[in-house]
Amino acid sequence: MKKLFLLLVMFAVLIACNKHEVEDLNTHYDLKEGVLEKDLMAGQHIYVGTVTYVDTEDGFFKVTYDLVDGWTMSESHVYAGTLGDMPRNTPGAPKIGKFPYKTDHDPEVTTYTYTVPVANFDDFVCAAHAVVNHPTLPSETAWAVGNQTF
């Protein structure tokens, strides 16, 4: 029974990870012009906060998670770079465990900021993922809403 449960959990995780969104910051917004804010969505339909991208104009940008309404974050993962270099599995879903910026938050947090170096804005994408928790709801994975779906 334990093995069947584990198999079902692994299958659910694989299905959940096959659809996600990656923010292509060049396609529709020039990050060098300022601030970009995107919704952080858990379980595809639950608004849990925002992810804000801010250009610091010194070769870096900041990625800030802000959670709302009792949601907290126990893990966060950010990839920033070219789409071709993003760690992905064979079907093309991101391997969040291989993202270069990641943190286990203990205790859990409602806000967190990464400072990311940016050498080149050509073909630049950013993926922001989190594991979020709520006192009255089950734990969820969350992605910043973007415009490109794999």
C-alpha positions in Angstrom: 0.0 0.0 0.0 2.9 2.4 0.9 4.5 1.8 -2.5 1.2 2.4 -4.3 0.7 5.7 -2.5 4.3 6.7 -3.3 3.7 5.9 -6.9 0.5 7.9 -7.0 2.3 10.9 -5.4 5.2 10.7 -7.9 2.7 10.5 -10.8 0.8 13.6 -9.5 4.1 15.5 -9.1 5.1 14.7 -12.7 1.8 15.8 -14.1 1.9 19.0 -12.1 5.4 19.8 -13.3 4.7 19.2 -17.0 2.8 22.5 -17.3 4.4 25.6 -16.0 5.3 29.0 -17.2 8.6 30.7 -17.7 8.9 34.4 -17.9 10.7 35.5 -21.1 11.7 39.0 -20.1 12.7 40.0 -23.6 9.5 39.0 -25.4 7.2 41.6 -24.0 9.1 43.7 -21.5 12.5 45.3 -21.3 13.6 44.6 -17.7 16.2 47.4 -18.0 13.3 49.9 -18.0 12.3 49.2 -14.4 10.0 46.9 -12.5 7.9 43.9 -13.6 5.4 42.3 -11.2 3.8 38.9 -11.8 1.2 36.9 -9.9 2.5 33.9 -7.9 -0.1 31.2 -8.5 -0.3 27.9 -6.5 -2.0 24.8 -7.9 -2.6 26.8 -11.2 -5.6 28.7 -9.8 -4.8 30.1 -6.3 -3.3 33.6 -6.0 -0.8 33.5 -3.2 1.1 36.7 -3.9 3.5 38.3 -6.4 7.0 37.9 -7.7 8.6 41.3 -8.6 11.6 41.7 -10.9 13.6 44.9 -10.4 16.6 46.1 -12.5 19.2 47.5 -10.2 21.1 49.0 -13.2 24.5 47.7 -12.0 24.5 44.3 -13.7 22.1 42.8 -11.3 18.4 42.4 -10.8 16.3 41.4 -7.8 13.6 38.7 -7.7 11.3 39.3 -4.7 8.6 36.9 -3.6 5.8 38.5 -1.5 3.1 36.2 -0.2 -0.3 37.3 1.1 -3.4 36.1 3.0 -1.7 33.8 5.4 0.4 32.0 2.8 4.1 31.2 3.7 6.9 29.8 1.7 9.1 26.9 2.8 11.2 26.6 -0.5 12.0 29.0 -3.3 13.8 28.4 -6.6 14.9 30.8 -9.3 16.5 30.3 -12.7 17.8 33.3 -14.6 19.6 32.9 -17.9 19.1 31.7 -21.4 16.2 29.4 -22.2 18.6 26.9 -23.7 20.7 26.6 -20.5 17.7 26.1 -18.2 17.9 22.6 -16.5 15.0 20.6 -18.0 14.0 17.0 -18.1 13.3 15.0 -21.3 9.7 16.2 -21.7 11.0 19.8 -21.3 9.7 20.6 -17.8 12.2 22.6 -15.6 14.2 20.7 -13.0 13.7 23.1 -10.2 16.1 21.2 -7.9 18.8 22.1 -10.4 18.0 25.9 -10.4 21.1 27.8 -9.4 19.2 30.0 -6.9 17.3 28.1 -4.2 16.6 28.3 -0.5 14.9 26.2 2.1 13.1 28.6 4.4 13.1 27.5 8.0 11.2 29.2 9.5 8.9 29.8 6.6 8.8 33.3 5.2 6.3 35.6 3.5 8.9 37.6 1.6 12.3 36.8 0.2 14.6 38.4 -2.3 17.3 37.0 -4.6 19.9 39.2 -6.2 20.9 37.8 -9.6 23.7 38.9 -11.9 22.8 39.5 -15.5 25.6 39.4 -18.0 23.4 39.5 -21.1 19.7 40.3 -21.7 19.6 38.4 -25.1 17.4 35.3 -24.9 17.0 36.0 -21.1 14.3 34.1 -19.2 13.5 33.9 -15.5 11.6 31.1 -13.8 10.4 31.6 -10.2 9.0 28.6 -8.3 8.0 28.1 -4.6 6.5 25.6 -2.2 3.8 27.5 -0.3 1.8 26.6 2.7 -1.4 27.9 4.4 -2.8 27.1 7.9 -6.1 25.8 6.5 -5.1 24.4 3.1 -2.7 21.8 1.8 0.8 22.6 0.7 1.1 23.6 -3.0 3.7 24.4 -5.6 3.6 27.8 -7.1 4.9 29.5 -10.2 5.2 33.2 -11.2 2.8 33.6 -14.1 4.6 34.2 -17.4 3.8 34.1 -21.1 5.6 30.9 -22.3 4.3 27.4 -21.6 6.3 24.3 -22.3 
